[in-house]
Amino acid sequence: MNPSPITEHDHTDGPEEARVTLIEYGDFECPFCVRAYPEIEAVREACRGRLRFVYRHVPRSVDRGFAKQAAEASEFAASAGAFWPMHGELFLHPDRHEIDHLVDYAAAIGLDPEACRLALIERRFQPRVKELVVAATRSGIIGTPMLFLNEKRYEDRVERGPLLDAIERAFES
């Protein structure tokens, strides 16, 4: 099982030429992803400027479920250059992903709430989310969160200490 290559369509943060890339396959409503979020954020902050982070959607809910709707809201935000602020809002409010909540998060990060509502109602970003889910499935991603360090699956606890140790070892290798 290997992640697909990083493309210009991925949500990335950090230098493109970083020696270490951390890829997370996640779901905004997965309780394990929600618990992992502050740990991964702390590691990203500790490695800022040296680590490239990639987030990929793998919403596991039914087609009309809120996880896919949350992923679509993040893609709406991405279309306006605001993926990361929406990513944070969605993980900070995991139990509040109904359309009115998602529209409120768009407004909170400075996006047009009515444009967000319309995009969600029209399911404008559904094809993109579906494309990402299909790519993840083809790569063998079956659970979330699933992390890769430089294309090698990370299998330890998703906690600050072990993850940071693994990243530091990757920097040294």
Sequence and secondary structure as in RCSB ss.txt:
>XXXX:A:sequence
MNPSPITEHDHTDGPEEARVTLIEYGDFECPFCVRAYPEIEAVREACRGRLRFVYRHVPRSVDRGFAKQAAEASE
FAASAGAFWPMHGELFLHPDRHEIDHLVDYAAAIGLDPEACRLALIERRFQPRVKELVVAATRSGIIGTPMLFLN
EKRYEDRVERGPLLDAIERAFES
>XXXX:A:secstr
       TTSEEES TT SEEEEEEE TT HHHHHHHHHHHHHHHHTTTTEEEEEEE   S TTSHHHHHHHHHH
HHHHTT HHHHHHHHHHSTT  SHHHHHHHHHHTT  HHHHHHHHHTTTTHHHHHHHHHHHHHTT  SSSEEEET
TEEE S SSHHHHHHHHHHHHH 
